[in-house]
Amino acid sequence: MENGSQHPSRRRKAGILLTGLALSATVVLGAVALGGAFEGEPYPVADPAATAEHLNGRVLAAYDALSLPDAPVLNLQRSLGVRADVYRCHRRGFGGFLDNLSDSPPSEPRTAAIHASFTVTGLTHPQAVDAALRARQTLTGQGWKVVSYEELDGLRLKLEPPNVGPGAVSGTVLVAYYDGNGFLEVSALAECVRYPSDTPVDSDGEPEHLPSLSLPAQVRRP
């Protein structure tokens, strides 16, 4: 009788304990989820120099696909080469939303969008349109995706290349022609990446030792 009378009490205590554990787990998981939503998805970690090399390859591939009949001249005033934009990358998640309410939202530390571009001159609008259509056909046949194409005061063809190779990050390539001055710009922009912990940076937080842009052999210097 004594043992039998204790069993229900023990079962009730065990049930209360399990319920308490379940509630505690729910609270912890909820706090973790809330913290994740506040911080947002972390930026991918990638070597900035390796990212620049990938972008250089994408720029060269896009330029080759243009199949320009003549060798245009490099425009030194507009050719940017390789650079890291540390002001483009901000906090993600709800915390980033709150930051963006400011006129000058803070940048995410040790994070940058790597950019590579060059500009040539000496093309007419019909030549640029024909070249962009050739590039579109060639690159989509290689797995690239067209993000947008428009002809307004020139033309803009934006493509998304496939992520190929170790350490490659997603990004876009832009072929733009400007009617006013006859400039044709080919550029590649990677998504924001966080540097590995051993990456040296300068006083502005930009990664050091980025490679120089390798230009296509067909481009003539002025």
C-alpha positions in Angstrom: 0.0 0.0 0.0 2.8 2.4 0.9 4.8 1.8 -2.2 1.7 1.9 -4.4 0.7 5.3 -2.9 4.0 6.8 -3.7 4.1 5.9 -7.4 1.5 8.5 -8.5 3.3 11.2 -6.5 6.6 10.3 -8.1 5.0 10.3 -11.5 3.6 13.8 -10.9 6.9 15.1 -9.8 8.6 13.6 -12.9 6.0 15.1 -15.1 6.4 18.5 -13.6 10.2 18.2 -14.0 9.9 17.3 -17.6 7.5 20.1 -18.2 9.9 22.5 -16.6 12.8 21.2 -18.7 10.7 21.6 -21.9 9.8 25.1 -21.0 13.4 26.0 -20.3 14.5 24.5 -23.6 11.8 26.5 -25.4 13.0 29.7 -23.7 16.6 29.0 -24.6 15.8 28.1 -28.2 13.6 31.2 -28.5 16.4 33.4 -27.2 18.8 31.9 -29.7 16.4 32.4 -32.5 15.7 36.0 -31.4 19.5 36.7 -31.2 20.0 35.2 -34.6 17.2 37.4 -36.1 18.8 40.5 -34.5 22.3 39.7 -35.8 21.1 38.4 -39.1 22.9 35.8 -41.4 26.7 36.2 -41.1 28.7 37.3 -44.1 30.6 34.6 -45.9 34.3 34.4 -44.9 36.6 34.7 -47.9 40.2 35.8 -48.7 39.9 39.3 -50.3 42.9 38.6 -52.5 41.4 35.3 -53.8 38.1 37.0 -54.3 39.8 39.7 -56.4 41.4 37.0 -58.5 38.0 35.4 -59.2 36.6 38.8 -60.2 39.5 39.4 -62.5 38.7 36.2 -64.2 35.1 37.1 -64.6 35.9 40.5 -66.1 38.3 38.9 -68.6 35.7 36.3 -69.5 33.0 39.0 -70.0 35.3 41.1 -72.2 36.4 38.1 -74.3 32.7 37.3 -74.9 32.1 40.7 -76.3 34.4 39.7 -79.3 35.1 43.3 -80.2 36.2 43.7 -83.8 38.9 46.3 -83.0 41.2 46.8 -80.1 39.7 49.7 -78.1 41.8 52.1 -76.0 42.0 51.9 -72.2 40.5 55.0 -70.5 42.9 55.7 -67.7 40.6 58.3 -66.0 37.8 55.8 -65.5 39.7 52.5 -65.1 39.4 51.7 -61.4 41.3 48.4 -61.2 40.7 46.4 -58.0 39.4 47.9 -54.9 37.6 47.1 -51.6 34.5 49.0 -50.6 34.2 48.8 -46.8 31.3 51.3 -46.7 28.9 49.1 -48.7 28.6 46.3 -46.0 26.4 46.9 -43.0 25.0 44.8 -40.1 22.4 42.3 -41.1 19.1 41.3 -39.4 17.0 43.5 -37.2 20.1 45.2 -35.8 21.1 46.3 -39.3 17.6 47.6 -39.9 17.9 49.8 -36.8 21.3 51.0 -38.0 20.0 51.9 -41.4 17.6 54.3 -39.8 20.6 56.5 -39.3 21.9 58.9 -42.0 25.3 57.3 -41.7 24.9 53.6 -40.7 28.0 52.0 -39.4 29.9 49.5 -41.5 30.4 45.9 -40.5 34.0 45.6 -39.2 36.5 43.6 -41.4 34.0 43.2 -44.2 34.1 44.6 -47.7 32.7 44.3 -51.2 35.5 43.6 -53.7 35.2 45.4 -57.0 37.1 45.1 -60.3 36.6 47.2 -63.4 38.2 48.8 -66.4 36.9 51.2 -69.1 37.7 51.4 -72.8 36.7 54.0 -75.4 36.4 54.2 -79.1 33.1 52.3 -79.7 29.9 53.4 -81.3 26.5 52.6 -79.9 25.7 49.9 -82.6 29.1 48.3 -82.0 28.4 48.2 -78.2 24.9 46.7 -78.7 26.2 44.0 -81.0 29.0 43.2 -78.6 26.6 43.0 -75.6 24.3 40.6 -77.5 27.2 38.4 -78.4 28.4 38.3 -74.8 24.9 37.5 -73.6 24.6 34.6 -75.9 28.1 33.3 -75.2 28.0 33.6 -71.4 24.5 32.2 -70.9 25.7 29.2 -72.9 28.3 28.8 -70.2 25.9 28.9 -67.3 25.7 32.6 -66.6 22.3 34.1 -65.8 21.0 37.5 -67.2 20.0 39.7 -64.3 18.9 42.6 -66.4 19.3 44.3 -69.8 18.3 47.8 -70.8 19.1 50.4 -73.4 18.7 53.9 -71.9 21.3 56.5 -72.7 23.5 53.6 -73.7 23.1 50.1 -72.5 23.5 48.0 -69.3 23.9 44.2 -69.3 24.1 42.7 -65.9 24.9 39.0 -65.5 25.4 36.6 -62.6 28.3 34.2 -63.2 28.2 30.7 -61.7 30.3 30.2 -58.6 33.2 28.1 -59.8 36.3 27.1 -57.9 37.2 27.0 -54.2 36.6 30.2 -52.3 34.4 31.7 -55.0 31.6 34.0 -53.8 28.5 35.1 -55.5 28.4 38.4 -57.4 27.5 40.2 -60.6 29.2 41.4 -63.8 28.2 44.5 -65.6 28.8 45.6 -69.1 27.8 49.2 -69.5 28.0 51.6 -72.5 27.6 55.3 -72.1 26.3 57.2 -75.2 27.5 60.6 -74.1 31.2 59.7 -74.3 31.4 56.3 -75.9 32.8 54.6 -72.8 32.4 50.9 -72.4 32.9 49.6 -68.8 33.3 46.0 -67.8 33.1 45.5 -64.0 32.6 42.7 -61.5 31.3 43.1 -58.0 31.3 40.4 -55.3 29.0 40.2 -52.4 30.3 41.4 -49.0 32.8 39.1 -47.5 34.4 38.9 -44.1 38.1 38.7 -44.0 39.9 35.8 -42.3 41.4 36.8 -39.0 45.0 36.9 -40.3 44.2 39.3 -43.1 46.2 42.6 -42.8 44.2 45.8 -43.1 45.1 49.5 -43.4 43.9 52.3 -41.2 40.5 52.4 -43.0 39.9 48.7 -42.4 40.5 47.9 -46.1 42.4 44.6 -46.8 45.9 45.1 -48.0 47.9 43.4 -50.8 45.0 43.1 -53.2 46.3 42.0 -56.7 46.4 44.4 -59.6 43.8 44.0 -62.3 45.1 42.0 -65.3 43.8 43.6 -68.5 42.9 41.8 -71.7 45.7 41.6 -74.2 43.4 43.2 -76.9 43.1 46.5 -75.0 45.5 49.2 -76.2 47.0 51.7 -73.8 46.8 55.4 -74.8 
